[in-house]
Amino acid sequence: MSLTRCVLQNVHTLADFYRQLHAQLPLPPHFGDNQDALWDALTGDLPGPLEIVWKQPQLLGAAAEPLQELLRDAAEERDDLCLYLLP
């Protein structure tokens, strides 16, 4: 399979975050814009290999930390998911 790459940038709101995910990843039709759905998609629904690059996550403010933690945990769960959090 070919690499699926998602580059998140200029994410200032949760709506920005999920909009960019929808635009770049083959999310399942039942995907809801929440952390539970994101976990399910990243750990089971999306085929790999996956690469997620999030540029300047700090732009999202306090809401970024739980999402970064979820992304880190998903990357630990899968051998074919690479996560890059860039300042």
MODELLER restraints for C-alpha pairs under 7 A, 6 or more apart:
rsr = mdl.restraints
at = mdl.atoms
rsr.add(forms.Gaussian(group=physical.xy_distance, feature=features.Distance(at['CA:2:A'], at['CA:49:A']), mean=6.86, stdev=0.5))
rsr.add(forms.Gaussian(group=physical.xy_distance, feature=features.Distance(at['CA:3:A'], at['CA:48:A']), mean=6.74, stdev=0.5))
rsr.add(forms.Gaussian(group=physical.xy_distance, feature=features.Distance(at['CA:3:A'], at['CA:49:A']), mean=4.98, stdev=0.5))
rsr.add(forms.Gaussian(group=physical.xy_distance, feature=features.Distance(at['CA:3:A'], at['CA:50:A']), mean=5.72, stdev=0.5))
rsr.add(forms.Gaussian(group=physical.xy_distance, feature=features.Distance(at['CA:4:A'], at['CA:48:A']), mean=7.00, stdev=0.5))
rsr.add(forms.Gaussian(group=physical.xy_distance, feature=features.Distance(at['CA:4:A'], at['CA:49:A']), mean=6.27, stdev=0.5))
rsr.add(forms.Gaussian(group=physical.xy_distance, feature=features.Distance(at['CA:4:A'], at['CA:50:A']), mean=4.86, stdev=0.5))
rsr.add(forms.Gaussian(group=physical.xy_distance, feature=features.Distance(at['CA:4:A'], at['CA:51:A']), mean=6.22, stdev=0.5))
rsr.add(forms.Gaussian(group=physical.xy_distance, feature=features.Distance(at['CA:5:A'], at['CA:50:A']), mean=5.92, stdev=0.5))
rsr.add(forms.Gaussian(group=physical.xy_distance, feature=features.Distance(at['CA:5:A'], at['CA:51:A']), mean=4.71, stdev=0.5))
rsr.add(forms.Gaussian(group=physical.xy_distance, feature=features.Distance(at['CA:5:A'], at['CA:52:A']), mean=5.94, stdev=0.5))
rsr.add(forms.Gaussian(group=physical.xy_distance, feature=features.Distance(at['CA:6:A'], at['CA:24:A']), mean=5.58, stdev=0.5))
rsr.add(forms.Gaussian(group=physical.xy_distance, feature=features.Distance(at['CA:6:A'], at['CA:25:A']), mean=6.68, stdev=0.5))
rsr.add(forms.Gaussian(group=physical.xy_distance, feature=features.Distance(at['CA:6:A'], at['CA:51:A']), mean=6.22, stdev=0.5))
rsr.add(forms.Gaussian(group=physical.xy_distance, feature=features.Distance(at['CA:6:A'], at['CA:52:A']), mean=4.83, stdev=0.5))
rsr.add(forms.Gaussian(group=physical.xy_distance, feature=features.Distance(at['CA:6:A'], at['CA:53:A']), mean=6.16, stdev=0.5))
rsr.add(forms.Gaussian(group=physical.xy_distance, feature=features.Distance(at['CA:7:A'], at['CA:52:A']), mean=6.00, stdev=0.5))
rsr.add(forms.Gaussian(group=physical.xy_distance, feature=features.Distance(at['CA:7:A'], at['CA:53:A']), mean=4.72, stdev=0.5))
rsr.add(forms.Gaussian(group=physical.xy_distance, feature=features.Distance(at['CA:7:A'], at['CA:54:A']), mean=5.88, stdev=0.5))
rsr.add(forms.Gaussian(group=physical.xy_distance, feature=features.Distance(at['CA:8:A'], at['CA:20:A']), mean=6.39, stdev=0.5))
rsr.add(forms.Gaussian(group=physical.xy_distance, feature=features.Distance(at['CA:8:A'], at['CA:53:A']), mean=6.08, stdev=0.5))
rsr.add(forms.Gaussian(group=physical.xy_distance, feature=features.Distance(at['CA:8:A'], at['CA:54:A']), mean=4.60, stdev=0.5))
rsr.add(forms.Gaussian(group=physical.xy_distance, feature=features.Distance(at['CA:8:A'], at['CA:55:A']), mean=6.05, stdev=0.5))
rsr.add(forms.Gaussian(group=physical.xy_distance, feature=features.Distance(at['CA:9:A'], at['CA:54:A']), mean=6.16, stdev=0.5))
rsr.add(forms.Gaussian(group=physical.xy_distance, feature=features.Distance(at['CA:9:A'], at['CA:55:A']), mean=5.06, stdev=0.5))
rsr.add(forms.Gaussian(group=physical.xy_distance, feature=features.Distance(at['CA:9:A'], at['CA:56:A']), mean=6.86, stdev=0.5))
rsr.add(forms.Gaussian(group=physical.xy_distance, feature=features.Distance(at['CA:11:A'], at['CA:17:A']), mean=5.64, stdev=0.5))
rsr.add(forms.Gaussian(group=physical.xy_distance, feature=features.Distance(at['CA:11:A'], at['CA:57:A']), mean=7.00, stdev=0.5))
rsr.add(forms.Gaussian(group=physical.xy_distance, feature=features.Distance(at['CA:11:A'], at['CA:59:A']), mean=6.21, stdev=0.5))
rsr.add(forms.Gaussian(group=physical.xy_distance, feature=features.Distance(at['CA:11:A'], at['CA:60:A']), mean=5.86, stdev=0.5))
rsr.add(forms.Gaussian(group=physical.xy_distance, feature=features.Distance(at['CA:12:A'], at['CA:59:A']), mean=5.35, stdev=0.5))
rsr.add(forms.Gaussian(group=physical.xy_distance, feature=features.Distance(at['CA:12:A'], at['CA:60:A']), mean=4.53, stdev=0.5))
rsr.add(forms.Gaussian(group=physical.xy_distance, feature=features.Distance(at['CA:13:A'], at['CA:60:A']), mean=5.79, stdev=0.5))
rsr.add(forms.Gaussian(group=physical.xy_distance, feature=features.Distance(at['CA:18:A'], at['CA:33:A']), mean=6.15, stdev=0.5))
rsr.add(forms.Gaussian(group=physical.xy_distance, feature=features.Distance(at['CA:26:A'], at['CA:46:A']), mean=6.95, stdev=0.5))
rsr.add(forms.Gaussian(group=physical.xy_distance, feature=features.Distance(at['CA:27:A'], at['CA:41:A']), mean=6.82, stdev=0.5))
rsr.add(forms.Gaussian(group=physical.xy_distance, feature=features.Distance(at['CA:27:A'], at['CA:46:A']), mean=6.83, stdev=0.5))
rsr.add(forms.Gaussian(group=physical.xy_distance, feature=features.Distance(at['CA:28:A'], at['CA:45:A']), mean=6.97, stdev=0.5))
rsr.add(forms.Gaussian(group=physical.xy_distance, feature=features.Distance(at['CA:31:A'], at['CA:37:A']), mean=5.81, stdev=0.5))
rsr.add(forms.Gaussian(group=physical.xy_distance, feature=features.Distance(at['CA:39:A'], at['CA:70:A']), mean=6.99, stdev=0.5))
rsr.add(forms.Gaussian(group=physical.xy_distance, feature=features.Distance(at['CA:39:A'], at['CA:74:A']), mean=6.94, stdev=0.5))
rsr.add(forms.Gaussian(group=physical.xy_distance, feature=features.Distance(at['CA:42:A'], at['CA:74:A']), mean=6.36, stdev=0.5))
rsr.add(forms.Gaussian(group=physical.xy_distance, feature=features.Distance(at['CA:43:A'], at['CA:74:A']), mean=6.11, stdev=0.5))
rsr.add(forms.Gaussian(group=physical.xy_distance, feature=features.Distance(at['CA:43:A'], at['CA:78:A']), mean=6.94, stdev=0.5))
rsr.add(forms.Gaussian(group=physical.xy_distance, feature=features.Distance(at['CA:48:A'], at['CA:80:A']), mean=5.71, stdev=0.5))
rsr.add(forms.Gaussian(group=physical.xy_distance, feature=features.Distance(at['CA:48:A'], at['CA:81:A']), mean=6.86, stdev=0.5))
rsr.add(forms.Gaussian(group=physical.xy_distance, feature=features.Distance(at['CA:49:A'], at['CA:80:A']), mean=4.67, stdev=0.5))
rsr.add(forms.Gaussian(group=physical.xy_distance, feature=features.Distance(at['CA:49:A'], at['CA:81:A']), mean=5.93, stdev=0.5))
rsr.add(forms.Gaussian(group=physical.xy_distance, feature=features.Distance(at['CA:50:A'], at['CA:80:A']), mean=6.13, stdev=0.5))
rsr.add(forms.Gaussian(group=physical.xy_distance, feature=features.Distance(at['CA:50:A'], at['CA:81:A']), mean=4.69, stdev=0.5))
rsr.add(forms.Gaussian(group=physical.xy_distance, feature=features.Distance(at['CA:50:A'], at['CA:82:A']), mean=6.32, stdev=0.5))
rsr.add(forms.Gaussian(group=physical.xy_distance, feature=features.Distance(at['CA:51:A'], at['CA:81:A']), mean=5.68, stdev=0.5))
rsr.add(forms.Gaussian(group=physical.xy_distance, feature=features.Distance(at['CA:51:A'], at['CA:82:A']), mean=4.73, stdev=0.5))
rsr.add(forms.Gaussian(group=physical.xy_distance, feature=features.Distance(at['CA:51:A'], at['CA:83:A']), mean=5.93, stdev=0.5))
rsr.add(forms.Gaussian(group=physical.xy_distance, feature=features.Distance(at['CA:52:A'], at['CA:82:A']), mean=6.28, stdev=0.5))
rsr.add(forms.Gaussian(group=physical.xy_distance, feature=features.Distance(at['CA:52:A'], at['CA:83:A']), mean=4.91, stdev=0.5))
rsr.add(forms.Gaussian(group=physical.xy_distance, feature=features.Distance(at['CA:52:A'], at['CA:84:A']), mean=6.24, stdev=0.5))
rsr.add(forms.Gaussian(group=physical.xy_distance, feature=features.Distance(at['CA:53:A'], at['CA:83:A']), mean=5.96, stdev=0.5))
rsr.add(forms.Gaussian(group=physical.xy_distance, feature=features.Distance(at['CA:53:A'], at['CA:84:A']), mean=4.67, stdev=0.5))
rsr.add(forms.Gaussian(group=physical.xy_distance, feature=features.Distance(at['CA:53:A'], at['CA:85:A']), mean=6.04, stdev=0.5))
rsr.add(forms.Gaussian(group=physical.xy_distance, feature=features.Distance(at['CA:54:A'], at['CA:84:A']), mean=6.22, stdev=0.5))
rsr.add(forms.Gaussian(group=physical.xy_distance, feature=features.Distance(at['CA:54:A'], at['CA:85:A']), mean=4.99, stdev=0.5))
rsr.add(forms.Gaussian(group=physical.xy_distance, feature=features.Distance(at['CA:54:A'], at['CA:86:A']), mean=6.09, stdev=0.5))
rsr.add(forms.Gaussian(group=physical.xy_distance, feature=features.Distance(at['CA:55:A'], at['CA:85:A']), mean=6.17, stdev=0.5))
rsr.add(forms.Gaussian(group=physical.xy_distance, feature=features.Distance(at['CA:55:A'], at['CA:86:A']), mean=4.75, stdev=0.5))
rsr.add(forms.Gaussian(group=physical.xy_distance, feature=features.Distance(at['CA:55:A'], at['CA:87:A']), mean=6.25, stdev=0.5))
rsr.add(forms.Gaussian(group=physical.xy_distance, feature=features.Distance(at['CA:56:A'], at['CA:86:A']), mean=5.74, stdev=0.5))
rsr.add(forms.Gaussian(group=physical.xy_distance, feature=features.Distance(at['CA:56:A'], at['CA:87:A']), mean=4.76, stdev=0.5))
rsr.add(forms.Gaussian(group=physical.xy_distance, feature=features.Distance(at['CA:57:A'], at['CA:64:A']), mean=6.06, stdev=0.5))
rsr.add(forms.Gaussian(group=physical.xy_distance, feature=features.Distance(at['CA:58:A'], at['CA:64:A']), mean=6.51, stdev=0.5))
rsr.add(forms.Gaussian(group=physical.xy_distance, feature=features.Distance(at['CA:72:A'], at['CA:83:A']), mean=6.96, stdev=0.5))
rsr.add(forms.Gaussian(group=physical.xy_distance, feature=features.Distance(at['CA:75:A'], at['CA:81:A']), mean=5.09, stdev=0.5))
rsr.add(forms.Gaussian(group=physical.xy_distance, feature=features.Distance(at['CA:75:A'], at['CA:82:A']), mean=6.02, stdev=0.5))
rsr.add(forms.Gaussian(group=physical.xy_distance, feature=features.Distance(at['CA:75:A'], at['CA:83:A']), mean=6.42, stdev=0.5))
